Amino acid sequence: MIAPVAMVIPALDAAASIRAVVESTRVAVPNANIIVVDDGSVDATAALAREAGAIVVRLEENRGKGAALRAGIAVAVQEGSEAIITLDADGQHDPAHAPALLAALDTADIAIGTRTRRGTMMPLRRRLTN
């Protein structure tokens, strides 16, 4: 497995799920830097992510997922990460799959996960917006 690793999680008003996402990510990739980018949330997303042990980057106003990813990736690079995985804050991505993505980097420069294999499908709402 490549190390050091960063897990970047853009989050907007994710207080209901962020703690579980951070904690399950910590179990899946124990040595990773978990970076939550709070993209202008009006709830307790940032505080709950920090309490769960994440590095928190706070964007004061909502700038969108792309800007949140750029901010989190910049921190990951600054921290010396050699591999970066992104997860959504709502729990739709299972962090338990992260080690397989990291293992794929032994023979590739990039690994992309998909939910269309092994019986898992992207929720209809996500499929339509994508």
TORPA-4810 file (N, C-alpha, C, O; in nm, 3 decimals):
<nodes>
NODE_1_0.084_-0.118_0.000_0.000_0.000_0.000_0.089_0.124_0.000_0.190_0.131_0.070_M
NODE_2_0.049_0.222_-0.080_0.122_0.349_-0.087_0.094_0.430_0.040_-0.018_0.431_0.091_I
NODE_3_0.197_0.497_0.089_0.179_0.583_0.206_0.267_0.704_0.188_0.368_0.692_0.119_A
NODE_4_0.240_0.816_0.242_0.120_0.846_0.319_-0.002_0.867_0.230_0.008_0.901_0.112_P
NODE_5_-0.118_0.847_0.291_-0.246_0.852_0.223_-0.332_0.960_0.285_-0.328_0.982_0.407_V
NODE_6_-0.410_1.028_0.202_-0.509_1.123_0.251_-0.646_1.083_0.198_-0.661_1.041_0.084_A
NODE_7_-0.742_1.098_0.283_-0.882_1.078_0.247_-0.947_1.216_0.252_-0.955_1.276_0.359_M
NODE_8_-0.993_1.266_0.137_-1.052_1.399_0.129_-1.203_1.384_0.119_-1.254_1.314_0.031_V
NODE_9_-1.273_1.452_0.210_-1.418_1.440_0.219_-1.480_1.579_0.212_-1.483_1.650_0.313_I
NODE_10_-1.531_1.619_0.095_-1.604_1.746_0.088_-1.738_1.731_0.159_-1.803_1.627_0.145_P
NODE_11_-1.779_1.832_0.234_-1.901_1.818_0.314_-1.981_1.948_0.316_-1.926_2.057_0.333_A
NODE_12_-2.109_1.934_0.297_-2.201_2.048_0.308_-2.320_2.004_0.392_-2.396_1.916_0.351_L
NODE_13_-2.336_2.065_0.508_-2.448_2.034_0.597_-2.462_1.883_0.619_-2.569_1.826_0.601_D
NODE_14_-2.352_1.821_0.658_-2.346_1.675_0.674_-2.338_1.633_0.820_-2.281_1.528_0.851_A
NODE_15_-2.392_1.713_0.909_-2.383_1.682_1.052_-2.442_1.545_1.084_-2.395_1.478_1.176_A
NODE_16_-2.543_1.504_1.012_-2.609_1.376_1.040_-2.521_1.256_1.009_-2.543_1.148_1.065_A
NODE_17_-2.423_1.271_0.921_-2.345_1.156_0.876_-2.194_1.168_0.892_-2.125_1.067_0.886_S
NODE_18_-2.142_1.288_0.912_-1.997_1.308_0.902_-1.919_1.228_1.007_-1.812_1.176_0.975_I
NODE_19_-1.967_1.218_1.128_-1.895_1.144_1.231_-1.879_0.998_1.190_-1.769_0.943_1.200_R
NODE_20_-1.985_0.935_1.144_-1.978_0.795_1.102_-1.886_0.777_0.982_-1.812_0.679_0.975_A
NODE_21_-1.888_0.871_0.889_-1.800_0.862_0.772_-1.653_0.872_0.815_-1.570_0.793_0.770_V
NODE_22_-1.621_0.968_0.900_-1.483_0.983_0.948_-1.440_0.860_1.027_-1.330_0.808_1.006_V
NODE_23_-1.524_0.813_1.115_-1.487_0.697_1.198_-1.470_0.570_1.114_-1.376_0.494_1.137_E
NODE_24_-1.558_0.546_1.016_-1.543_0.427_0.933_-1.424_0.439_0.839_-1.362_0.339_0.803_S
NODE_25_-1.391_0.560_0.800_-1.272_0.582_0.718_-1.147_0.554_0.800_-1.051_0.495_0.749_T
NODE_26_-1.146_0.595_0.925_-1.032_0.570_1.015_-1.011_0.419_1.033_-0.897_0.374_1.040_R
NODE_27_-1.118_0.342_1.042_-1.107_0.197_1.055_-1.051_0.136_0.927_-0.965_0.048_0.932_V
NODE_28_-1.099_0.182_0.812_-1.058_0.125_0.683_-0.913_0.157_0.648_-0.842_0.072_0.595_A
NODE_29_-0.870_0.279_0.678_-0.733_0.323_0.645_-0.677_0.394_0.769_-0.676_0.517_0.776_V
NODE_30_-0.630_0.316_0.866_-0.593_0.371_0.997_-0.488_0.482_0.995_-0.493_0.571_1.080_P
NODE_31_-0.395_0.478_0.903_-0.286_0.576_0.904_-0.310_0.696_0.812_-0.222_0.780_0.795_N
NODE_32_-0.427_0.704_0.753_-0.456_0.812_0.659_-0.480_0.944_0.731_-0.529_0.947_0.844_A
NODE_33_-0.444_1.052_0.663_-0.489_1.185_0.705_-0.631_1.199_0.652_-0.652_1.191_0.531_N
NODE_34_-0.725_1.220_0.739_-0.864_1.238_0.696_-0.891_1.388_0.697_-0.885_1.453_0.801_I
NODE_35_-0.919_1.441_0.579_-0.937_1.584_0.561_-1.081_1.610_0.520_-1.124_1.570_0.411_I
NODE_36_-1.156_1.675_0.607_-1.293_1.713_0.577_-1.293_1.860_0.538_-1.244_1.945_0.611_V
NODE_37_-1.349_1.889_0.422_-1.362_2.027_0.378_-1.509_2.068_0.397_-1.597_2.024_0.323_V
NODE_38_-1.532_2.151_0.498_-1.666_2.200_0.526_-1.693_2.316_0.431_-1.637_2.424_0.445_D
NODE_39_-1.779_2.291_0.335_-1.805_2.386_0.226_-1.920_2.481_0.261_-2.022_2.485_0.192_D
NODE_40_-1.901_2.557_0.368_-1.998_2.658_0.405_-2.120_2.607_0.478_-2.227_2.666_0.469_G
NODE_41_-2.106_2.497_0.549_-2.219_2.440_0.621_-2.276_2.537_0.724_-2.205_2.619_0.781_S
NODE_42_-2.408_2.525_0.746_-2.472_2.606_0.849_-2.505_2.520_0.971_-2.565_2.569_1.067_V
NODE_43_-2.466_2.394_0.967_-2.488_2.304_1.081_-2.353_2.276_1.149_-2.257_2.350_1.128_D
NODE_44_-2.346_2.173_1.228_-2.227_2.141_1.307_-2.128_2.049_1.235_-2.049_1.981_1.301_A
NODE_45_-2.132_2.045_1.104_-2.044_1.955_1.028_-1.898_1.969_1.070_-1.834_1.869_1.103_T
NODE_46_-1.844_2.089_1.071_-1.702_2.110_1.102_-1.667_2.063_1.242_-1.567_1.993_1.262_A
NODE_47_-1.748_2.098_1.339_-1.720_2.060_1.478_-1.725_1.909_1.495_-1.639_1.852_1.562_A
NODE_48_-1.823_1.844_1.436_-1.835_1.698_1.450_-1.721_1.626_1.378_-1.672_1.524_1.428_L
NODE_49_-1.679_1.676_1.265_-1.566_1.616_1.193_-1.438_1.629_1.276_-1.360_1.535_1.286_A
NODE_50_-1.418_1.745_1.334_-1.300_1.768_1.418_-1.303_1.677_1.540_-1.201_1.619_1.577_R
NODE_51_-1.419_1.664_1.604_-1.433_1.576_1.720_-1.404_1.430_1.684_-1.355_1.354_1.767_E
NODE_52_-1.436_1.391_1.561_-1.412_1.253_1.516_-1.266_1.232_1.476_-1.227_1.120_1.443_A
NODE_53_-1.185_1.338_1.478_-1.043_1.324_1.451_-0.996_1.367_1.314_-0.882_1.341_1.277_G
NODE_54_-1.082_1.433_1.238_-1.043_1.478_1.104_-0.971_1.613_1.110_-0.991_1.693_1.202_A
NODE_55_-0.886_1.635_1.011_-0.834_1.769_0.984_-0.949_1.841_0.914_-1.005_1.788_0.818_I
NODE_56_-0.984_1.960_0.958_-1.098_2.031_0.900_-1.051_2.158_0.831_-0.981_2.240_0.890_V
NODE_57_-1.090_2.172_0.707_-1.070_2.294_0.630_-1.209_2.357_0.617_-1.303_2.292_0.571_V
NODE_58_-1.221_2.479_0.658_-1.353_2.545_0.657_-1.358_2.651_0.549_-1.280_2.747_0.551_R
NODE_59_-1.449_2.636_0.454_-1.477_2.740_0.356_-1.598_2.817_0.411_-1.704_2.758_0.433_L
NODE_60_-1.582_2.945_0.432_-1.686_3.023_0.500_-1.818_3.027_0.423_-1.925_3.034_0.483_E
NODE_61_-1.811_3.024_0.290_-1.934_3.020_0.211_-1.927_2.903_0.114_-1.818_2.862_0.074_E
NODE_62_-2.041_2.852_0.076_-2.048_2.738_-0.014_-1.990_2.776_-0.150_-2.036_2.869_-0.216_N
NODE_63_-1.886_2.701_-0.191_-1.820_2.725_-0.319_-1.836_2.608_-0.415_-1.792_2.616_-0.530_R
NODE_64_-1.900_2.501_-0.370_-1.925_2.387_-0.457_-1.826_2.274_-0.433_-1.718_2.294_-0.377_G
NODE_65_-1.866_2.155_-0.477_-1.787_2.035_-0.453_-1.648_2.044_-0.516_-1.550_2.001_-0.455_K
NODE_66_-1.638_2.098_-0.637_-1.508_2.109_-0.703_-1.410_2.194_-0.624_-1.294_2.157_-0.608_G
NODE_67_-1.457_2.307_-0.575_-1.370_2.395_-0.495_-1.332_2.327_-0.364_-1.219_2.339_-0.317_A
NODE_68_-1.427_2.255_-0.304_-1.398_2.184_-0.180_-1.293_2.075_-0.204_-1.202_2.058_-0.123_A
NODE_69_-1.306_2.001_-0.314_-1.206_1.899_-0.347_-1.069_1.962_-0.369_-0.969_1.911_-0.319_L
NODE_70_-1.064_2.072_-0.443_-0.935_2.139_-0.466_-0.871_2.182_-0.335_-0.750_2.165_-0.316_R
NODE_71_-0.952_2.237_-0.244_-0.898_2.281_-0.114_-0.845_2.163_-0.034_-0.738_2.172_0.026_A
NODE_72_-0.919_2.053_-0.032_-0.875_1.936_0.043_-0.753_1.870_-0.018_-0.663_1.826_0.054_G
NODE_73_-0.749_1.863_-0.149_-0.633_1.803_-0.217_-0.509_1.888_-0.195_-0.399_1.835_-0.179_I
NODE_74_-0.525_2.020_-0.193_-0.411_2.109_-0.166_-0.353_2.080_-0.027_-0.231_2.076_-0.011_A
NODE_75_-0.438_2.061_0.071_-0.391_2.029_0.206_-0.322_1.892_0.205_-0.217_1.875_0.267_V
NODE_76_-0.380_1.795_0.135_-0.321_1.661_0.129_-0.181_1.666_0.068_-0.090_1.601_0.119_A
NODE_77_-0.165_1.741_-0.039_-0.034_1.755_-0.103_0.063_1.825_-0.009_0.179_1.784_0.004_V
NODE_78_0.017_1.929_0.057_0.100_2.002_0.153_0.147_1.910_0.266_0.258_1.925_0.316_Q
NODE_79_0.063_1.816_0.305_0.096_1.722_0.412_0.184_1.606_0.362_0.223_1.521_0.441_E
NODE_80_0.214_1.603_0.231_0.303_1.502_0.177_0.237_1.373_0.131_0.304_1.271_0.116_G
NODE_81_0.107_1.376_0.110_0.037_1.255_0.067_0.083_1.211_-0.071_0.101_1.292_-0.162_S
NODE_82_0.102_1.080_-0.085_0.138_1.021_-0.213_0.017_0.961_-0.282_0.021_0.933_-0.402_E
NODE_83_-0.091_0.941_-0.209_-0.216_0.890_-0.264_-0.330_0.966_-0.198_-0.326_0.995_-0.078_A
NODE_84_-0.433_0.997_-0.277_-0.549_1.070_-0.227_-0.675_0.998_-0.275_-0.689_0.968_-0.394_I
NODE_85_-0.763_0.972_-0.182_-0.894_0.914_-0.214_-0.999_1.014_-0.170_-0.987_1.075_-0.064_I
NODE_86_-1.102_1.032_-0.252_-1.212_1.120_-0.214_-1.335_1.036_-0.182_-1.363_0.935_-0.246_T
NODE_87_-1.407_1.081_-0.083_-1.532_1.017_-0.039_-1.637_1.125_-0.021_-1.602_1.240_0.010_L
NODE_88_-1.763_1.092_-0.039_-1.869_1.187_-0.009_-1.905_1.178_0.139_-1.894_1.073_0.201_D
NODE_89_-1.949_1.290_0.194_-1.978_1.299_0.336_-2.110_1.237_0.377_-2.137_1.220_0.496_A
NODE_90_-2.194_1.203_0.280_-2.326_1.150_0.314_-2.327_0.999_0.336_-2.433_0.941_0.362_D
NODE_91_-2.211_0.935_0.325_-2.202_0.792_0.351_-2.231_0.703_0.231_-2.238_0.581_0.245_G
NODE_92_-2.247_0.762_0.113_-2.278_0.680_-0.004_-2.159_0.598_-0.053_-2.178_0.500_-0.125_Q
NODE_93_-2.038_0.635_-0.016_-1.918_0.558_-0.051_-1.874_0.478_0.071_-1.868_0.531_0.182_H
NODE_94_-1.842_0.352_0.051_-1.799_0.267_0.161_-1.647_0.275_0.174_-1.576_0.227_0.086_D
NODE_95_-1.596_0.334_0.283_-1.452_0.346_0.301_-1.380_0.211_0.305_-1.259_0.206_0.284_P
NODE_96_-1.452_0.104_0.330_-1.390_-0.029_0.335_-1.330_-0.068_0.200_-1.248_-0.160_0.194_A
NODE_97_-1.370_-0.001_0.092_-1.315_-0.029_-0.040_-1.183_0.047_-0.066_-1.115_0.020_-0.165_H
NODE_98_-1.148_0.139_0.021_-1.027_0.220_0.002_-0.899_0.136_-0.008_-0.816_0.165_-0.094_A
NODE_99_-0.880_0.035_0.076_-0.757_-0.044_0.063_-0.741_-0.109_-0.076_-0.628_-0.121_-0.125_P
NODE_100_-0.850_-0.151_-0.138_-0.841_-0.208_-0.273_-0.799_-0.103_-0.375_-0.720_-0.132_-0.465_A
NODE_101_-0.850_0.018_-0.361_-0.807_0.125_-0.451_-0.659_0.155_-0.432_-0.585_0.174_-0.529_L
NODE_102_-0.615_0.159_-0.307_-0.475_0.185_-0.280_-0.386_0.072_-0.333_-0.278_0.098_-0.386_L
NODE_103_-0.430_-0.051_-0.319_-0.353_-0.165_-0.371_-0.340_-0.157_-0.523_-0.237_-0.196_-0.578_A
NODE_104_-0.442_-0.106_-0.590_-0.435_-0.093_-0.735_-0.326_0.004_-0.778_-0.276_-0.004_-0.890_A
NODE_105_-0.289_0.095_-0.690_-0.185_0.192_-0.723_-0.045_0.132_-0.724_0.052_0.199_-0.760_L
NODE_106_-0.034_0.005_-0.685_0.096_-0.063_-0.697_0.134_-0.081_-0.843_0.253_-0.088_-0.876_D
NODE_107_0.033_-0.089_-0.931_0.060_-0.113_-1.074_-0.003_-0.009_-1.164_0.000_-0.023_-1.286_T
NODE_108_-0.059_0.097_-1.106_-0.125_0.201_-1.186_-0.099_0.337_-1.124_-0.063_0.348_-1.007_A
NODE_109_-0.118_0.441_-1.205_-0.101_0.577_-1.155_-0.230_0.635_-1.099_-0.228_0.729_-1.019_D
NODE_110_-0.344_0.578_-1.141_-0.474_0.625_-1.094_-0.568_0.505_-1.083_-0.561_0.413_-1.163_I
NODE_111_-0.653_0.508_-0.983_-0.754_0.404_-0.965_-0.888_0.474_-0.940_-0.896_0.567_-0.859_A
NODE_112_-0.991_0.429_-1.009_-1.122_0.491_-0.998_-1.223_0.384_-0.956_-1.235_0.280_-1.021_I
NODE_113_-1.293_0.409_-0.849_-1.395_0.315_-0.801_-1.527_0.339_-0.873_-1.554_0.448_-0.921_G
NODE_114_-1.608_0.234_-0.879_-1.740_0.244_-0.939_-1.840_0.166_-0.856_-1.805_0.067_-0.791_T
NODE_115_-1.964_0.209_-0.858_-2.067_0.139_-0.783_-2.151_0.050_-0.873_-2.257_0.003_-0.830_R
NODE_116_-2.109_0.026_-0.995_-2.191_-0.054_-1.086_-2.146_-0.199_-1.090_-2.192_-0.274_-1.177_T
NODE_117_-2.060_-0.241_-1.000_-2.012_-0.379_-0.997_-2.058_-0.449_-0.871_-2.092_-0.386_-0.770_R
NODE_118_-2.060_-0.580_-0.878_-2.092_-0.665_-0.762_-2.222_-0.628_-0.693_-2.230_-0.628_-0.570_R
NODE_119_-2.322_-0.596_-0.772_-2.454_-0.574_-0.717_-2.478_-0.439_-0.652_-2.588_-0.414_-0.604_G
NODE_120_-2.379_-0.351_-0.650_-2.402_-0.219_-0.592_-2.429_-0.121_-0.705_-2.357_-0.120_-0.805_T
NODE_121_-2.527_-0.042_-0.689_-2.563_0.055_-0.792_-2.569_0.194_-0.731_-2.601_0.211_-0.613_M
NODE_122_-2.538_0.292_-0.813_-2.550_0.430_-0.772_-2.699_0.459_-0.748_-2.783_0.420_-0.829_M
NODE_123_-2.732_0.528_-0.639_-2.872_0.563_-0.617_-2.928_0.642_-0.736_-2.856_0.719_-0.798_P
NODE_124_-3.056_0.622_-0.767_-3.118_0.685_-0.883_-3.098_0.836_-0.884_-3.068_0.894_-0.988_L
NODE_125_-3.115_0.901_-0.769_-3.098_1.046_-0.761_-2.958_1.087_-0.807_-2.943_1.185_-0.880_R
NODE_126_-2.854_1.012_-0.764_-2.716_1.043_-0.803_-2.695_1.015_-0.951_-2.628_1.093_-1.021_R
NODE_127_-2.751_0.905_-1.000_-2.734_0.869_-1.141_-2.792_0.979_-1.230_-2.732_1.015_-1.331_R
NODE_128_-2.910_1.031_-1.193_-2.974_1.135_-1.272_-2.894_1.264_-1.270_-2.882_1.331_-1.373_L
NODE_129_-2.839_1.301_-1.155_-2.762_1.426_-1.148_-2.627_1.413_-1.216_-2.573_1.511_-1.267_T
NODE_130_-2.571_1.292_-1.217_-2.444_1.273_-1.287_-2.464_1.272_-1.437_-2.368_1.257_-1.513_N
</nodes>
